Amino acid sequence: MGASTPAREPDSWEIDEDMRTLARAEEIRRDPKRLARAKKRAAEKLDELKKVAAITAVKT
């Protein structure tokens, strides 16, 4: 493996964004209907990605 890159200090905006993301995630986890809708959408997207991954190249 190559030399490791020293860890950079996150910018203030990045810390603030992470904080907001965690707060929103907690809001979603505490709302059963909202969590169920998000999980359903995630499953649909996963199915779509699996279909894309299964596509084989067409030989011409």
Beta strands, then each sheet from edge to edge (+ up, - down):
end
